[in-house]
């Protein structure tokens, strides 16, 4: 069978990498690179690559030439929709109409648009006017085995991170921006001073980030049992996943966050905000909360061994659903249909 050549492109390779889109791109590229029937050429910005498929993960100008070239079939992974930018980038609400028009133009350049959730698929069709036959729901996936940790791994990770072996630790992960609701994490830390909280992430876009001054002030005034790491290399995130007891993401808007998948691979009980974007992805396998419920969810998992064990079983269902090996097979079938 012919080897499919894929030019996989994410501008995060040459810009900022501390976000989930870059992780999704790397996971997909690595899953395909393990196969014998695919050849992945990453990036090659500014060049027309001899390939069968151009697959873009970001929507900046570095990909325009590749998408306008008539040769290969075009695939775009839609990680971002207009609402993703509200609470992420400074003054987003003012230039949102222009960005909506741009996204409409960009996503319609593709032969196939991969929506990372059912909610994204609906926005692509209803708001961005992408034809239904061009849209396919294709959830983000990861190599779950990479995040499988033992009790010895946890002990070693806590030693490296200088975290007590006996403390109950709650982990969050994401850019520090209003929609991620770091303030909920701060609130939990104040209400539970005997619990260790760690937020992996910072403000990668600096003053271009939404409410930069407010977010920086929030980071500078956290209680002593809350650590914010700032932006760190992705490979170092594994130590925090290994060390944690629970994962919590209180974000108000998400599509299909990679950090939740990583937490599932680490078999951590998962606490999320109750938002519709999770209905077709994590459903009832995560604890879903409103603002006032997060602290109680942490307390329940800390104090009840039965509740903790039950939630870990549900996390395994998430891990099985979003492992990358099956996703790579499905993606190759899609590529062959386009070629």
C-alpha positions in Angstrom: 0.0 0.0 0.0 1.3 3.4 -0.9 2.9 5.5 1.8 1.0 8.7 2.5 3.2 11.8 2.8 1.8 14.4 5.2 3.1 17.9 5.7 1.8 18.6 9.2 1.9 22.2 10.2 1.5 24.1 13.5 2.9 27.6 13.9 3.5 26.7 17.5 6.7 25.0 16.3 8.1 28.5 15.7 6.2 30.6 18.2 4.7 29.8 21.6 4.4 26.2 22.7 2.8 26.4 26.2 -0.7 25.6 25.2 -2.9 22.6 24.2 -2.9 23.1 20.5 0.8 22.5 20.4 0.4 19.4 22.5 -2.4 18.1 20.2 -0.3 18.6 17.1 2.7 16.8 18.6 0.7 13.9 19.8 -0.9 13.5 16.4 2.4 13.8 14.5 4.1 11.3 16.8 1.3 8.8 16.5 1.6 8.9 12.7 5.4 8.8 12.8 5.2 5.4 14.5 3.4 3.9 11.4 5.0 2.4 8.4 2.3 3.6 6.0 2.8 7.3 6.6 5.6 9.8 6.2 5.3 13.0 8.3 7.1 16.2 7.3 6.7 18.7 10.1 6.5 22.5 9.4 8.7 23.4 6.4 7.2 26.9 6.6 7.4 29.0 3.5 8.0 26.0 1.4 5.7 23.9 -0.9 6.3 20.3 0.2 6.0 17.3 -2.1 3.2 15.6 -0.2 -0.3 14.0 -0.5 -1.8 15.9 2.5 -1.3 19.3 4.1 -2.7 19.1 7.7 -2.7 22.4 9.6 -3.4 22.8 13.3 -3.1 26.6 13.5 -4.6 29.4 11.4 -1.9 32.0 11.0 -0.3 33.4 7.9 2.5 30.9 7.8 0.1 28.3 6.5 -1.6 30.4 3.7 0.8 29.4 0.9 0.3 25.7 1.7 -3.4 25.9 1.8 -3.6 27.9 -1.4 -1.4 25.5 -3.3 -3.5 23.3 -5.6 -1.6 20.1 -5.3 -2.2 18.1 -2.0 -5.5 17.7 -0.2 -6.0 20.1 2.7 -7.0 19.1 6.3 -7.4 21.6 9.1 -7.9 20.6 12.8 -10.3 23.2 14.3 -9.0 23.6 17.8 -10.1 27.2 18.1 -13.4 28.9 17.4 -14.3 32.6 17.9 -15.5 32.1 21.5 -12.1 30.5 22.4 -10.5 33.9 22.0 -12.8 35.7 24.5 -10.9 35.8 27.8 -7.7 34.7 26.1 -6.3 37.6 24.1 -6.4 41.3 24.9 -9.4 43.3 23.5 -10.7 40.1 21.8 -14.4 41.3 21.9 -13.5 44.4 19.8 -11.9 42.6 16.9 -14.1 39.5 17.2 -16.2 40.3 14.1 -13.0 40.5 11.9 -11.7 37.3 13.5 -15.0 35.5 12.8 -14.8 36.5 9.1 -11.1 35.4 9.0 -11.9 32.0 10.5 -14.8 31.5 8.1 -12.4 32.2 5.2 -9.7 30.0 6.6 -11.6 26.9 7.6 -13.4 26.9 4.2 -10.0 26.5 2.5 -9.9 22.9 3.7 -11.2 19.7 2.0 -11.9 18.4 5.5 -12.1 20.2 8.8 -11.6 18.1 11.9 -13.7 19.5 14.8 -12.3 18.5 18.2 -15.8 18.2 19.7 -19.4 18.1 18.7 -19.8 21.7 20.0 -17.0 22.9 17.7 -18.6 21.1 14.8 -21.9 23.0 15.4 -20.0 26.3 15.5 -18.2 25.5 12.3 -21.4 24.9 10.5 -23.8 27.3 12.1 -21.5 30.3 12.7 -18.5 29.9 10.3 -20.6 28.4 7.4 -18.4 25.4 6.8 -20.5 22.9 4.8 -21.5 19.8 6.8 -19.9 17.4 4.4 -16.5 19.0 5.0 -16.8 18.6 8.8 -15.8 15.5 10.8 -15.7 15.3 14.6 -12.2 14.1 15.5 -11.4 14.3 19.2 -7.9 15.1 20.4 -6.1 12.0 21.6 -2.8 11.2 23.3 -0.6 8.2 23.9 -2.0 7.3 27.2 0.8 4.9 28.1 3.2 7.8 28.3 1.3 9.1 31.4 1.0 5.8 33.3 2.7 6.2 36.6 3.5 3.8 39.5 3.5 4.5 43.2 7.3 4.7 43.0 7.0 7.3 40.2 4.8 9.4 42.4 7.2 9.2 45.3 10.1 10.2 43.1 8.2 13.0 41.4 7.3 14.5 44.8 10.9 14.3 45.9 12.0 16.2 42.8 9.3 18.8 43.3 9.9 19.1 47.0 6.3 18.1 47.8 5.5 16.2 51.0 4.7 12.6 50.4 1.7 12.8 52.8 -0.1 16.0 51.5 -3.2 15.7 49.3 -2.3 17.5 46.0 -4.7 19.1 43.5 -3.3 19.9 40.0 -4.5 22.4 37.4 -3.1 23.1 34.0 -3.5 25.8 31.4 -2.6 29.3 30.4 -3.4 32.0 33.0 -6.2 33.9 31.4 -9.7 34.9 32.6 -11.6 32.0 31.0 -9.5 29.4 32.8 -10.8 30.8 36.1 -7.6 30.6 38.2 -9.5 32.6 40.7 -11.5 29.4 41.6 -8.2 27.7 42.2 -7.2 30.5 44.6 -10.5 30.3 46.3 -10.1 26.5 46.9 -6.6 27.0 48.2 -7.8 29.5 50.8 -10.7 27.3 51.9 -8.5 24.2 52.1 -5.2 25.3 53.6 -4.1 21.7 54.4 -4.3 20.7 50.7 -1.5 21.5 48.2 -2.6 23.1 45.0 -0.4 23.5 41.9 -1.2 25.3 38.7 1.0 24.4 35.8 1.1 27.4 33.4 1.6 31.1 33.0 0.9 33.8 30.5 2.8 32.8 27.3 1.6 35.7 25.3 2.6 38.2 28.0 0.9 41.6 27.6 -1.1 40.3 24.7 -3.0 38.1 27.1 -6.5 39.1 28.2 -6.5 41.2 31.4 -2.8 40.8 31.7 -2.3 43.1 34.7 -5.2 41.5 36.6 -4.0 38.0 35.9 -0.4 38.9 36.9 -1.7 40.4 40.2 -3.7 37.2 40.8 -0.6 35.1 40.3 1.5 37.4 42.6 -1.0 37.1 45.5 -1.8 33.4 45.9 -2.0 31.7 49.3 1.1 29.7 50.5 -0.4 26.3 49.6 -0.8 27.3 45.9 2.1 27.1 43.5 2.0 28.5 40.0 4.8 27.2 37.9 4.7 29.6 35.0 5.2 28.3 31.5 7.4 25.2 31.6 8.5 22.7 28.9 5.8 20.1 28.2 8.1 17.2 29.3 8.3 18.7 32.8 4.5 18.6 33.2 4.8 14.8 33.7 6.4 15.2 37.1 3.3 17.2 38.3 0.9 14.6 36.8 2.8 11.8 38.6 2.8 13.7 41.9 -0.9 14.8 41.9 -3.9 13.1 43.6 -6.6 15.0 41.7 -6.8 17.1 38.5 -9.1 20.1 38.4 -9.8 22.5 35.5 -12.5 25.2 36.3 -12.3 26.8 32.9 -15.5 28.5 31.6 -14.9 27.7 27.9 -13.0 24.8 26.4 -13.2 22.7 23.3 -11.4 19.4 24.1 -8.5 20.2 26.4 -5.4 18.1 26.1 -4.6 18.6 29.8 -7.7 16.6 30.8 -6.5 13.8 28.5 -3.1 13.8 30.2 -4.7 13.6 33.6 -6.8 10.7 32.3 -3.6 8.9 31.2 -2.2 9.5 34.7 -5.5 8.0 36.1 -6.3 11.1 38.3 -9.9 11.7 39.3 -11.0 14.7 37.2 -13.0 17.7 38.3 -14.3 20.1 35.6 -16.8 22.9 35.2 -20.2 21.8 34.0 -20.2 23.2 30.5 -21.9 21.8 27.4 -18.6 21.3 25.5 -18.0 18.3 27.7 -21.3 16.5 27.0 -20.0 14.4 24.1 -16.5 13.9 25.4 -16.1 13.4 29.2 -19.9 13.3 30.0 -20.4 11.7 33.4 -16.9 10.3 33.7 -15.6 13.5 35.3 -17.1 15.4 38.3 -18.7 18.5 36.8 -19.2 21.5 39.0 -20.4 25.1 39.2 -18.4 27.8 41.0 -19.6 26.9 44.5 -19.1 23.1 44.1 -15.4 22.7 43.4 -14.2 22.8 47.0 -16.8 20.2 48.1 -15.7 17.9 45.2 -12.1 18.1 46.4 -13.1 17.4 50.0 -15.1 14.4 48.9 -12.3 12.8 47.0 -9.8 13.6 49.8 -12.0 12.1 52.6 -13.7 9.2 50.9 -11.6 6.3 49.7 -14.7 4.8 48.0 -15.5 8.0 46.1 -11.9 8.3 45.1 -11.7 4.7 43.8 -14.9 5.1 41.9 -13.8 8.2 40.2 -10.5 6.6 39.1 -12.5 3.9 37.4 -14.4 6.5 35.5 -11.1 8.2 34.5 -10.0 4.9 33.0 -13.0 5.1 30.7 -11.8 8.5 29.5 -8.3 7.2 28.9 -9.6 4.3 26.8 -11.8 6.5 24.7 -9.1 9.0 23.7 -5.9 6.9 23.2 -4.0 7.9 20.1 -3.4 4.5 18.5 -7.0 4.0 17.4 -7.2 7.7 16.3 -4.1 7.4 14.1 -5.8 4.5 12.2 -8.9 6.4 11.7 -7.0 9.5 10.5 -5.0 7.5 7.9 -8.3 6.1 6.5 -9.6 9.7 6.2 -6.4 10.7 4.4 -6.7 7.8 1.9 -10.3 8.9 1.2 -9.1 12.4 0.3 -6.1 11.2 -1.7 
